[in-house]
Amino acid sequence: MSEQVAAQDWVTRLADEVIAGADRRGLTGQVIVCASGISPSGPIHLGNFRELITPHLVADEIQRRGLPCEHILSWDDYDRFRRVPAGQPGVDESWEQYIGMPLTSVPAPAGSPHPNWAEHYKAPLREAMGRLGIVVREISQTEQYTAGAYVEQVLLAMRERTAIDEVLGRYRTLEAAADAKQRESGRAKARVGPDGGSGRPGKHPGELTPEQQEARTEAERGSGAAGEDDGSEGGSGYYPYRPYCTSCGTDFTTVTAYDDRTHALTYRCSKCGHEETVDLAEFHNGKLVWKVDWPMRWGYERVVFEPSGVDHQSPGSSFVVGKDLAPIFGWQRPIGPMYAFVGIAGMAKMSSSRGGVPIPSDALEVMEPQVLRWLYARRKPHQSFDISFGQELQRLYDEWDALVRKVGAGRAQAGDLAAHLRATSTAAGVLPTTPHPIPFRTIASVVDVTQGDEAQTVRILTELDPDHPVASVEELQPRLGCASRWMLGYVPEAERTVVRAQPDLDRLATLDGPQREALRLLVEGLDTYWSLDGLTHLVYAVPKIQRGIDPAAKVRDPELSQAQRAFFALVYELLVGADTGPRLPTLLLALGKETVLSLLAPPPGGS
């Protein structure tokens, strides 16, 4: 990558910072670790995906430079099952019995082929990673803790519990003050009210429904890790370790005593009443509380870079507290930019604990991998953005295709060139792409008109550009599949095109002389101009010819523009019974000459 590109690219700047940070830590020449941490407590949505793709892009840039770098994905699957999420298929209130158990001990939703709750939600992300070229080393926290990998770190945390409690105590005060300020701010907004005056309740265009508000609240909690207890709730002193009860399997436990010399730990379970004393050096059925667990793992894995969401970087939250706790475990807090929310256009912010929120594999149903990578690569982590599954998706593809053309012609700006590079390739090589990328909106329009008939769709698409014919269906994939799934699965029926089965003879009988002449010019030109570019020329040429203007002339004339709109509306009305529809040249091609002729110029007495 050129210096010009590097100067404009946020990924390159972060990579520079990470390499310099590794050198400061004495890791020159050693493997640089970039980390992601995801809790598979529910669907791993497109907001969570930023936790994965940000370190991926940075690690990939470091690897492109020939430096040793590893991207680890730490699955927080030993976290407790906090609550039964609403709207998840195959899940009902009976899952409440598993609250407090590790995610790997909770049954998967009914009908799932996976062995437990955590694996059920990991699987779709793994599949998406494969298609997106994201390579990680996966680490299961269940496996780490139960295998005793962290015994030394756990014993260290217990020895240093007083120092840890003092650090957390300072931040508890800051956190309480911030919460009080936020509550006061919320009361002030409530007094003003949504209408800016009385504060009386009432619906208005910007007001969220109760369901949307719940989703937003959950999203702003993030994974829940930032708000977890820090071990300070016990009544017998501070202990940063929480056992899972060996009787009922939950973490409704309280440590009541600990002996630093013998490692004897006594706990009591408030759910089932079980009480026992265990040797913590041998007992592997529990974990450090989150705010201690995270900095412990930074030291264990020697993490240099790990971003985190807004919920982890508020006053008193885990990333902030970790700065002072990491040195206890012989490490420094990683370089970690905050990343902003990713939303879905028309929806509240997403939450992984709710059903129905789009996940990366959903996006890949309608987006080529390069397009999805580009959405994240082109924006700095702190910039929030929305992903649309609606009509804006067509514009997104138009923007992507325009960028590809600029790159191919050598006209792309440095920042755009860098984003394109990261979208289309990794250090391992170029990602597969659609060999013959016909415009997405064109394919969608054809699918719309053909009602998803694959053979008919492919036939039409192969005729679009006679100078560059499509040799096989494979040349159109995966874009053809993306456009088909989008049109048939995401576009409402009310927005779909319905072609007339019979000509509108009554309307045809009312046409005036100029309208009949316009249709005649169109029909007579079909044979000559039967291609996408040709028909585009033809439909714009008809009103010009009628006004004595050279069809090739570029004219800015309000009256001509009005005449073109009226002509288009007439053709749409006669073909699909509406005044708008898919791009007219695409629609004509999709219908075929015979259908167009039957609807625009039926034989006398025909029907």
N, C-alpha and C positions, 0 to 999 in steps of 0.2 A: 504494500500500500504506500502511496506517495506521501511526502510530508504535507502536501497541500490537503490531501484527504484527512490525514491524521489530525491536522489542526482544527478540523471542523467536526470531529466525531466524538461524542461523549464517551463511547466505549473505549476509544484509544486513550483519552485523557484519564479514565479510571484505571485502565491497564497500566499506564505510566505510574500512577499513584500506588497501585498494588505492588508493582515490581520494586519501587523505591521503598515501600513499607517492608517488604520481605528482606531487602538488604539491611535496613535498620535493625531488624530482628536477628541478624546474623544468619540468614537463610540463603545467602548468595550461592547459586549453583544447586540448591536443593529444590525439591518439589514444592511449588507454591499451591496452597490449598484454597480453593474458592468453594463456599458452602451454600447449600439451600437446606431449609428445614420446613417440612410440611407435615401437618397432622391429618391423617386420613380419617377424620371424624365424620366426614360427609363428602358430597361431591366436591372435587377439587376444581373450582371454577376458574374463569378467565381472570379473575382478580388474583387468586392464589398463584396463577401461572406466572405472574411477574416475579414471584419469589424464585422461580426456577429459571426463567429465561434471562434475567439480568445477570446472575453469576455465569450462566452458560456463555453469554456474549463476551463477557470480560475474560473468562478462562480461555475461550476460543481465540481471542485476540492475542493473549500471551502465548498460546501454543503456535499461532501463526508466526510468531517471532522466533520460534525454535527453542523456547525455554520450557523446562519441565513444569507442567501445571496439571492439577487434577481438580475436577469438579465433583464434590460429594453431595449426595442427597440423603439427608438424615430424616428417616421416617419417624415421626414422634408417635409411634404406634403403641408405646407403653403408657401414653397419657390415659387418664381416666375417661370413661364414657360419661359425659356430663349431663346429657338430657336426650330424650327421644325427639329427633327432628321431625318437624311437620312436613307432610306431603311426600314422604319417601315411599315409593312403591315397595310392597312386601313388608312394610313395617307398621306395627300397631302398638297400642298401649301396653301390650305384654312385654315389650322391650324395656319397660321401666324397671323390671327386676334386675337389669344388668347395669344400672347407673352406679358409677363408682368402680366398675371393673376396668382393667386395661382393654383398650380397643381390640387387641388381638384375642381377648377372651370372650368377646361379644359375638353371638351368631350373626352371620351375614343376613341381609334381608331375604325373606322367603323367595325361593326360586333361583337364588344366586348359585353359580357353580363354585364360588370361592369359599375357603374354609372358615373365614371369619370376617367381621365387619371391616377391619383395616384392609385386608387383601381385596375385598370387594371394591373399595374406593381407590386403591392403588392401581388396579388393572387398567382402567381407561387412560390414566395419565401415562402409564408405561407404553401403551399402544401409540398414543399421540407423540411421545418422545421419539419413538422409532421413526415415525413419518417426518418428524421435524429435524432430524439429525442431531438430537441432543443426547450426548453420551455422559453418563454419570456412574459413580460408584455408590451403590445403594447401601445404606446402613440402617438396620432395624434396631431401634432402641430396646425393643422387647428382647431381642437376641443378645444385645450388649449387656443389659442389666442382668438377665437371668443366667447368663454365662459367667457372670462375675468379672466382666471386663473392667468395671469401674470400682472395684473393691477399695483400692488404695485411695482413690479420689473421694469415695464416700466416707471412709474413716478420717481422711484429712478434713473434710467439711465438718464432721462431728467434733473433731478436736478444736477446730477454729470457729465453733458455733457462736461463741461470744463476740468475736470480731465481726463475723457475718451479721449477727443481729444488730450490732452497733451501726454498721453501714446501712442496713435496711431501715433502721430506726430513723436515720437522718432523712431518708427519702420518703418514709411514711409521712413525715411532717409536711414535706413539700407536696406530696400527692394529695394529702387532705386539704391543703390550702388551695391547690388547683381545682379540686373537685368542688369546694365551696364556691370558688369564683365562677365555675361553670354553671353551678346550680343557680346562683344569683343572676347570671346572665340569662339563663333559661326563663327565670321568673319574670325578668324585665321584658323579654320578648313576648311572654304570655300576656302580660298586662297590655302591651301594645296591640296584640291580636293580629290575625292574618290580614284583616282589612285595613291595618294601619291606624285604627281608632279605638273602638270600644272594647275590642277583644272578645266580642260575642262569637260563639262558634257558628260555623256555617260553611257550606261548600263554596269553593272558588277554584279557578283553573289550576292554581299551583299547589293545592292542598293534597296531601297524601292520604290514601285510604288507610284504615287500620292495618290491613295486611302489608301495605307498602312500608308503613312506619315500622312495623315489626321487623321486616326484612332489613331496613336501613339500620335500625338499632343493632341487630345482630351483626351486620357487616362492620359497623363501627367498633364493635367489640373485637373484631378480627377473629383470630383463632381461639381467643379466650385465654391464651397463655399470659398475656400482659396483665390480666386481671386476676389471675389465680392467687390463692393465698401463698404467702412466702414462708410458711411454717410458724407464724407468730401466734396462731390461734390456740395452741396447747396451753393447758393450765399448769403444767409442771416445769416451766422453763422453755427456752427456745431450742427447737431441734429442726434442722433443715432436711430431715429425711422423713418420708411417709411410707410405712409398710402397707402392702396389700395383705389383708387378713387371710391367714391360711385356712380359715374355716369357711367364710362366705365369699371370699375372693374380692371384696371391695376395699376401698381406701377410706372408709369411714372410721379411721383409726386415729388414736392419739398416743404419742410416745409419752410414757409416764416416768421413765427412768433410763439412764444410760451410764455405763461405767467405762471411762476412757481407757482404763488399764486392761480390762478383760473383754471389752467390746460387748458386754451383755446389755441388750436393749429389751426393755419391757414395753409392751403396747397393749391397749385395750380397744376393742371394736364396739362402736356405739350402735351398730346395726344388729349384730347377732350376739353381742355380749362376750364374745371370745376374748380371752386374755392369755398372753404367754410371754416368756422371756426367750430370746434367741441370741445367738452369737453373730453379731453383725458382720464379722469377717467371713462367715460361712453362709449367712442368710442372704439369698438373692431374690427376694420376693417383695421388692419395693423400689422406690426411686427418690432421688433428691427433688425437692420442690423446684418448680420451674425456674424461679429467679436465681437459683444456685446451680441448677442443672445445666442451663445454657452456657454460662461462663466456664463451668467445669469442662464441657465438651469442646469449647474453643481451645483450651489448653491441651486436652487429650488428642484432638485431631490436628493441632497446630494451624488453626484457621487464620488466614490473612485477610480474606474478604468475605463478607456476608451481609447483604442488604436486609432490611426489614421494613415492615409496614408502619403506617402512622400509629397504630395502637401500641407498638413496641417502643416508640420514641417520645411518648408523652412523659411529663414529669412523674418520676417514681416507677416508670415501667421497666421492663426487663432489660432492654438494650442500654438504657441510661444507667440503671443500677449496676449492670455488668461491667461498666468501666472500672468501678472500684472493687468488684469481686474477682475479676479475672486474675489480678496479681496474686491472689491467695493460691491459685492453681498454677502459678508460674508462667503466666501468659499476659498479653495485653489484649484489650478489646479489638476485634478486627476492624478494618476499614469497612464502614457500612452505611452507604447512603440510604436515606428513607425513600421508599417508593410510594406513589400515590395510588388512589383507588382506580380501578377500571370498572366502568359501568356498562350497562346494556341500554341502548337508546330506548326511552319510553318506560324504563323500569327503575325501581329504587336500586340503590347500591346492592351488590350481590353478597350473599352470605352462604358459606359452605355448609351450614347446618340446616339449610332449607332445601326442599326439592324444587325442581323446575328451573334451576339456574344453569345457564349454558356452561359447559366445560370445554376444554380444548378439543376433544374429539367431536363435540357438536359443531364447533367452528370449522373443523376440517371436513365436515360433511359438505360445506358450501364454500369453503375457501381453500385455494391451493396452499400448500405448506409455505411457499415463499411469501404469499400475501399475508398470512398470519404472522410470520416472523417479522415482516416489514412493519406491521402495525406497532410492534414493541420496539424494534430497533431504531425507528425514526424519531422516537421521543425520549427525552431524558427521563430517568426514573421518577423524578419528583413531579412530572407533568401528568395530570390525570387526563383520561380520554374515555370516550364511549365506543363500544363496538356495536354496530347495527346489523341486525339480521333482516331488516326491511329493505325498502327501495334504495336506501343509501348504499347498499352493498354493490349495486351496479356502478355507482359513481366511484366507489373504492377501486373496483377493477379497472375502470377507465383511467384513474390516476396512476395505478400500477403499470398499465400498458403504456401510458405516456412516458413514465419514467424509464421503462425498458427501452423504448425507442430512443430517448435522449442518451441513455448510456451507450446504446449501439452506435449512435451517430457521433459520440464524443462530445455531446453538448451538456452533459449533466454537471450541476454544481458539486463542489467537493463533498458537502454533507450528504446530498442525495446519492452520490456515487458510493459513499461509505455504507449508507443504509442498504443500498441495493446489493452490495457485496455481501453484507451480513445476512441478508434475506435469502440469497441464492446459493450460498456456500458456507462451508466450515473449514477448519484447518485440515480436515480429512478429505475434502474434495467438494465438487459441485453437486448440489442436490438435484434429483430428477425433476423435470418440468414438462409442461405440455408441449409436445413437438410442434403442433400447428395451433397456436393460440388465437382462435377466432374470438372477437370481442364477446365478453360475457353477456352483455345485454342482448346481443344478436342471438346467441344460442338460447337464452331464456325466452326471447320472443318466439323463436321457432318452436320450442317446447310448449309454450303457451298455446300457440295456434294448433299444434298437432295433438294437444292433450296428452303429451308424453309418449306418443307412439315412437318407439326408438328407431325402427326401420325408416319411417317417414322422416323423422328428425334428421337422421344421418344422410338420407338422400338429399334433403334440402341443403344441408350444410356443405355437402360435397359440390353443390352447384353454385355456391356463393361467389366464388372467384375462379372463373375458368382459366385464368393465367397461372393460378397457383392451386391446382386441385388437391383435394384431400385423398391420400392414397388408401387410408384405412381408418377404422374407428379408433384404433389405438393412438393415432396421431392427435386425436381430439381429447384424450384423457390426460389428467383427471378433470380438466375444466368442464367437459361435457357433463360428467357425472355431478359436479358441483352445481352447475346451472340447472340441471334437471331436478335435483333434490331441492334446490331453493325454490324454483317455480312451483313445484308440485307440493312442497311441504311447508313453505313459509308464506307464500303470497295468498292472501285471503281469496276465497271464491268470488267475492264481490268485485275484486280487482282483476279477475281473469278475463280473457278475451273469449267471446262467444261468436263464432262466425255464423252468418245467416245461412239457413238451410235452403232458402228460396229467395229469388230476387224480389225486391220491394217494388212491385209493379206500380202501385199507387204513387209512390214517391217519384219513380222514373217518369210517370205520366205528367208530373207537375214541373219538370225541369224547364228552365227558360233556354233561349238560344245559346248564350255564352256557356252555360253549364253543360249543354249537350256537346258543344264544340270542345270543351275541356276534356270530357270523357272520351270523345273520339280521338283526340290527339294522344291521350294516354294509352288507349287500347291499341292504336295503330303502331305505337312505339314499342310495345312489349317484346316483339320478336327481335328487334334491333338491339334493345338495351337490356336483355334478360341476364343481368348479373347484379350484384349488390351495388357496385359503383355505377353501373349503367342506369339502373332504376333510380338511384339517388339523383343522377343528372336529369333523368326524364321528369320526375315529379316536380322538380324545381323549375324545369324548362317550360312546362306547359303554360303557366300564367305569364311567363315572359313572352312566349310566342304570341299569345293572345293580345299582348299589349305592344307588339312590334319591336320587342327588345331582343337583341342577340342572346341566345341561350347561354353562351359562354361568358357574357359580360357580368362583371361584378357591380351590381347596382344597389345603392341605398336609397330606396324609395318607399315611404310609408304606405302609399297606395298599393304598390306591388306586394309588400309584405302582407297587407290586409287581404289582397287577392289570393296569395299563396295559402294563408290560413283558411280562407273560405273554401278553397279547392280541396285542401286536405280534409277538412271537416265533412265535405260532401262525400268524398271517397270512403272515409271511415263510416259514415252513416249508411252507405249502401252495402258495405262489406260486413260490418260488425254491429250495426245498429246503435252506434254511439258517435260522439263528435271527436273522440280521441282513441288512441290504442297504441300498439307497438309501433316502432318506427315504420313508416309507410313502406319504404323499399323492402324491409325485412318481411313485413306482413304480406306483400305481394308475392315475394319469392316463396314464402311458407305456404301460401294458398295454392300456388301453381297457376299456370296460364288458364287452364280450362275453367277452374273455379272463378277466377277473376273475371273472365269473359262472361260466364253465366250470370254473374251478379251485376256487372256494369253494363253489359251490352247483350242482353238476352235476345234471342230471335223473336221476331214479331209473333205474338200469340203464345210465346213460350212461358214456362213457369218454373 
